[in-house]
Structure formats: C-alpha cells, structure tokens
Amino acid sequence: MTDALPQPCLAQLFSEARTHNAWFEGDVSDALLHEIVDLVKLAPTSANCSPARFLFVKSREAKEKLKPHLSEGNRDKTMKAPVCTIVGYDLDFYKHLPKLFPHADAKSWFEGNEAKIFDTAFRNGTLQGAYLIMAARALGLDCGPMSGFDNQGVDRDFFAGTNIKSNFLCSLGHGDASVLFPRSPRFSFDEMARIL
C-alpha cells in the first residue's frame, strides 16, 4: 500500500505552487532537465504511446528564434526565464509502438486512422506536459505554463521535417514569488465534481 505524501510535498506540488511570470537569474542544468524527462517517461499514457516531445529552449540563440512567435504579453517573461520548454506531440508516435508496447500489435490500431492518431497524440501529449510540470516542481523548479504563441511558426522553425506539433509552452526556473498576484478563485468540490 502506498502512503500519502506528507503535507510539505503536497504544498510543493499543488497548494503552494503557482504559475510564475518572473524569474531569478540562474541556470537550469542539463542534468536536471534529464532528471525531469526521466520522471515524465515513467508516468502512464495509453498503450505506453508516449507521444510528447520536449524541446528545452535554453540558449540565447534559441530564445531569439522563439521570440518572434511569442505573443506580446508572453515575450519578455519567456526571454527572461532560464528555460522555455516547447511541449509538443508526435503524430508518428504509433510507429514506435512495436518498441514501447511489444506484447500487442498496437501499431495497427492507428495506421490509416488520422482522427485516432491525432486524438491519442494530443490527449496523451498534453497529459505528459502536465507530468512535466509536476516533475519539475518535485525537483525544486517553478513553472510558467502558457499558450499565447504562434503554433504554426514554432512548428515551422523548431519541428521542420518532423510530424511533431507544438501544444503549449512551459518556462522553468526559480520564480520570483514577490510579484505574484493573489491566487485566483477555484471551484468548490460540488461545482466541479460529483460522486455517483
């Protein structure tokens, strides 16, 4: 039986964690990015399909390449973040199922079915993007997930020659909590859930 995490862990992952828009200077090491991905890849996806692809935009050159695709409200904060992750999903994920799900012919479930390919890639890639946020928080980083960018431009400049599509962005680093707004309201249990 698995024990519940202690309250400080739940606070770090959920109750005290916030979406950050301002960042302290400092590097996020490549080794830490590897640790994040090593955690993410262990979390569940349907048929272990693992369609998420993460592009960690870290160098000044790479950030300048991303900059024109950012909405005006996201530009400055993204450029100042130590890392901005492009969270994408690979529409060719099913071609890897013989390796990732070897006990069944799962590749044949998807071949020729573009709607099923998209739905599975987008759903599970989004799920893995959420795992990325939780893994980064668990390893001591703050996160700034966001939309507000030109997906087609990002796909053209960062995923050319592939069947990978961008989903959302997530900045990573150590956030400056002194500039956070108060937490926005949340639904009560009864407003968002039912027990049948």
Secondary structure, DSSP 8 states (H G I E B T S, - for coil): ------HHHHIIIIIS--B---B-S----HHHHHHHHHHHTTS--GGG---EEEEEE-SHHHHHHHGGGB-HHHHHHHHHSSEEEEEEEETTGGGGHHHHSTTTTGGGGTTT-HHHHHHHHHHHHHHHHHHHHHHHHHTT-EEEEE--B-HHHHHHHHSTTSSEEEEEEEEEE-B-GGG---------HHHH----
